[in-house]
Amino acid sequence: MDEDRIGAEAASETAAEGQARGFRIGQASLPARPLEPGLYLVATPIGNLGDITLRALETLAGADMLACEDTRVTRVLLDRYGIRNRPFSYHEHNATEAGERLLAALSAGKSVALVSDAGTPLVSDPGYRLAQSAIAAGHRVVPLPGASAPLAALLGSGLPNDAFLFAGFLPTKDKARRDRLGELKASPATLIFFESPHRIGATLAAAAEVLGAARQAAVCRELTKTFEEFRRGTLEDLAAAYDDLAVKGEIVLVIGPPLPEAAPDADTVDRLLLELSATLSTGKAASEAAQRLNLNRRDLYDRLIALRRDE
């Protein structure tokens, strides 16, 4: 009887392990393929649980260890897809101790999956430390692409996306916030920030003053969720709209690149050329004017020759 009981327990454990190594989509149960040793960086949905990828589900189900910021948040996703892998807490406050345990697992030839509460890990969370340590130790690091709030906001903003800069969270203090915006003012890229709903009004007001009131922007709120919202307009208009508006939810602020400066009129160009030529040679005057006005030096040189000829 004891042998029968032990055999039954072993069979039960094997069945449970089989379930833990699989996942469910609708009524279909699918097995997870074994993973090679390494650190897997798994993007998870930022709101809509349907945005998970099949590869991510396989990885979450098949990893020897599953690390996450908040086990309660990740458990909602795991339960949705019938994944029985037990999550292990790795966050800002235990990153040193938990990181050592995860690195030890990697050294032992295990597979470790890392997720953040939502979106792509290593973006505004402590995961980059673990990735750096894993790379330094020679472990394989595998990124799994997927949901990303900055990219979703960029796409929905309608602003130029040929060059963009994700700048994370702005400082909470007004002066530090304005200083940071000043550092980014001349960047030719579209700027992307995470922002708190409690500070979005102050941030828009500061951005309008520092970056320019006419600069285009978009406030992207609750992306992929039921109350998803995009508000687009100039920084001035958005600052006015959010000045006394109470909002909730997660916000991504997208600000377009600097507006092109208007070309100087012909009288302004001629005046500057004549002023400079009073103390400089024709070539040096044209070079100096080209630098100040961001115009072609050769064109300015020819124009100065014509001005002097007409005198």
C-alpha positions, 0 to 999 in steps of 0.5 A: 500500500505504501508503494502504491501511495508513493507511486500515486504521489509521484504521478500527481507531482509529475502531472502538476509539473506538466501543468506548471510547464504549460499555459492555456488559451481559451479552452486549449492547453498548450505545453511550454517548450524547455528553455535553454539556460539564460536570463529572459527579459519578458515584456508583459501587457501594459493594460489589456491582457490580450497583448501578451505574445505566445512566446512570452507565455511559453517563457513564463510557463517554462522558466525555472524561475520567474522574477517580477516586481509585485507577485500579486500583479503578475499572478493576475496575468499568470492566472489568466493564462493558466500558468502555475509557475510561482513568481519570485519577488525582485524589486527596487528594495530587495534587488541586491539580495534577490539579484544574488539568488537569481544570478546563482540560479543562472550559474547553476544552469537554470532559466530565469524569466524577468518581468516588470509589473507592466510593459518591457522590463528594464524600462524605469525599473531595477531590472537593468542591474540584473541584466548588467550583472548577468552579462558581466558574468557571461550568462545569456540574456534574451530580450522578448519584445512586446508591449511598451508604453513609450512606443504605444504613446509615440504611435498614437500621438501622431508626432514624428517618430523617425527619431525619439528620446525616452527620458523617463520621469522628470524631476518632481521639483519645479526648478529641477524639472525646468533644468532638465527640460532645458537640457533637452530643449535643443534635441531634434527628437520627439521626447517621451516622458512618464508622468504622474496624473498629479503633476501633469498640469505643472509639467505641461506649464513648465514645458510650454515655458521652457520648450515653447508654447507652440510646440506640438504634444500629446497626453496619452492616458491609460493606454490599452485600457478601457478609458484610453485617451489621447489629447493632442495640441500645442503645449500651451493649449494642453497646459491650459486644459490640464491647469485645473483638471483632476485626472487619474491613471498612468500617463505618457507625455509625448512632445514633438521636436523643436519647430523649424526657425523662420528664415531671416528676411533679406533686409536682416541678412543684408544689414548683418553682412554690411555690419560684419564687413565693416571690420572683417574681410569679405570671406570672414564676414560671410562665414560669421553671418552663415554661422549666426543665421544658419545659412549657406556661406557661399550664398552670403559671400556672393550677396556681400560682393553684390552689396559692395558693388552696388555701394 
